[in-house]
Amino acid sequence: MKHRVAALLALLMLLPLAFAPPALADDIAAGDKSAMQAIVSDQMAAFAHDDAAAAFAYASPALHDVFRTPDTFMAMVKNGYGAIYRPRSVVFGDVETGAEGPVATVYVSGADGEAYVALYSFQKQPDGSWKINGVRIVKDDSPTI
């Protein structure tokens, strides 16, 4: 009886995986991954030079609708996203398919010396290019090796 219950529990735990959409990095072409990394790098370079117009150019039309002007966008980044505004170091992780589209994982060391994971959402534009559609930053509490 114990074995049947254990088997049933194991099956119930694995069942959601059978119906989950694939979220594999292989779903995204290597050229797109490279383009996304270049976009993040270029936007961070624009932040480093306080070039609000250039930084804003990498944002999706939806973000343009929200922030309206490059200066408003830059103020938001300075005040709320210090880890990507002035990172000490940047290491690119993989790009995976998320519910809303591709999500690039970027490991940053912020100006405060703390480790963060920045999850960049991307949106494909009608011309085939990619734009940043949002970023979520979380503190990276994982142990370093």
C-alpha positions as CSV (number, residue, x, y, z in Angstrom):
1,M,0.0,0.0,0.0
2,K,2.8,2.4,0.9
3,H,4.4,1.7,-2.5
4,R,1.2,2.5,-4.4
5,V,0.8,5.8,-2.5
6,A,4.4,6.7,-3.2
7,A,4.0,5.8,-6.9
8,L,0.8,7.8,-7.1
9,L,2.5,10.9,-5.5
10,A,5.4,10.6,-7.9
11,L,3.1,10.4,-10.8
12,L,1.1,13.4,-9.6
13,M,4.3,15.4,-9.2
14,L,5.5,14.6,-12.8
15,L,2.1,15.0,-14.5
16,P,2.4,18.8,-14.9
17,L,5.7,18.3,-16.8
18,A,3.9,16.3,-19.4
19,F,1.6,19.2,-20.2
20,A,4.1,22.0,-19.8
21,P,5.1,23.9,-22.9
22,P,8.7,23.5,-23.8
23,A,11.0,26.1,-22.3
24,L,14.2,25.1,-23.8
25,A,17.0,27.4,-24.8
26,D,17.1,25.5,-28.1
27,D,13.8,27.1,-29.1
28,I,15.6,30.4,-29.8
29,A,18.0,30.7,-32.7
30,A,21.7,31.3,-31.8
31,G,21.6,34.5,-33.9
32,D,18.7,35.8,-31.8
33,K,20.5,35.0,-28.6
34,S,23.5,36.9,-29.8
35,A,21.4,39.8,-30.8
36,M,19.7,39.9,-27.4
37,Q,23.1,39.9,-25.6
38,A,24.3,42.7,-27.9
39,I,21.1,44.7,-27.1
40,V,21.6,44.4,-23.3
41,S,25.3,45.3,-23.7
42,D,24.6,48.3,-25.8
43,Q,21.9,49.5,-23.5
44,M,24.2,49.2,-20.5
45,A,26.8,51.1,-22.4
46,A,24.2,53.8,-23.1
47,F,23.5,53.9,-19.3
48,A,27.2,54.2,-18.6
49,H,27.4,57.3,-20.8
50,D,24.1,58.7,-19.5
51,D,22.8,58.6,-23.1
52,A,19.1,58.4,-22.3
53,A,18.0,58.5,-26.0
54,A,20.2,55.6,-27.0
55,A,19.2,53.5,-23.9
56,F,15.5,54.2,-24.6
57,A,15.9,53.1,-28.2
58,Y,16.4,49.5,-27.0
59,A,13.0,49.6,-25.2
60,S,9.9,48.1,-26.8
61,P,7.0,50.2,-28.0
62,A,5.0,49.2,-24.9
63,L,7.8,50.7,-22.7
64,H,7.8,53.8,-24.8
65,D,4.1,54.2,-24.1
66,V,4.7,53.9,-20.4
67,F,7.7,56.2,-20.0
68,R,7.0,58.5,-23.0
69,T,10.5,60.2,-23.0
70,P,14.1,59.1,-22.7
71,D,14.6,61.2,-19.7
72,T,11.7,59.7,-17.8
73,F,13.0,56.2,-18.7
74,M,16.5,57.1,-17.6
75,A,15.3,58.5,-14.3
76,M,13.4,55.2,-13.6
77,V,16.5,53.2,-14.4
78,K,18.7,55.3,-12.2
79,N,16.3,55.2,-9.2
80,G,15.1,51.6,-9.4
81,Y,17.6,49.6,-11.4
82,G,21.0,50.5,-10.1
83,A,22.4,47.0,-10.7
84,I,22.0,47.5,-14.5
85,Y,22.6,51.2,-14.5
86,R,26.1,50.9,-13.3
87,P,27.1,47.3,-13.1
88,R,30.6,46.3,-12.0
89,S,30.5,43.1,-14.0
90,V,28.1,41.4,-16.4
91,V,28.0,37.7,-17.3
92,F,25.4,36.5,-19.8
93,G,23.5,33.3,-19.0
94,D,21.1,31.5,-21.4
95,V,18.0,32.7,-23.2
96,E,14.9,30.7,-22.6
97,T,11.4,30.8,-23.9
98,G,9.0,32.3,-21.3
99,A,5.3,32.8,-21.2
100,E,5.5,36.2,-22.9
101,G,8.5,35.4,-25.1
102,P,12.3,35.1,-24.8
103,V,13.9,35.8,-21.4
104,A,17.6,36.4,-21.2
105,T,19.4,35.7,-17.9
106,V,22.1,38.2,-17.1
107,Y,24.2,38.0,-13.9
108,V,25.4,41.3,-12.7
109,S,27.5,42.6,-9.9
110,G,25.9,45.9,-8.9
111,A,27.7,49.2,-8.0
112,D,26.9,48.2,-4.4
113,G,29.0,45.0,-4.8
114,E,26.0,42.7,-4.5
115,A,25.2,39.9,-7.0
116,Y,22.0,40.1,-8.9
117,V,20.2,38.2,-11.6
118,A,18.5,40.4,-14.3
119,L,15.8,38.7,-16.3
120,Y,15.3,40.6,-19.6
121,S,12.1,40.0,-21.5
122,F,12.3,40.5,-25.2
123,Q,9.7,41.3,-27.8
124,K,10.1,40.6,-31.5
125,Q,9.3,43.7,-33.7
126,P,7.5,43.6,-37.0
127,D,10.8,44.2,-38.8
128,G,12.3,41.1,-37.1
129,S,14.4,43.0,-34.6
130,W,14.3,42.5,-30.9
131,K,13.4,45.1,-28.2
132,I,13.7,44.9,-24.4
133,N,10.1,44.6,-23.1
134,G,11.0,44.6,-19.4
135,V,13.5,43.5,-16.8
136,R,13.1,42.0,-13.4
137,I,16.1,42.1,-11.0
138,V,16.4,39.8,-8.1
139,K,19.2,39.5,-5.6
140,D,21.4,36.5,-6.3
141,D,21.8,34.7,-3.0
142,S,23.3,31.5,-4.5
143,P,26.6,30.5,-3.1
144,T,29.7,31.2,-5.2
145,I,32.1,28.4,-5.9
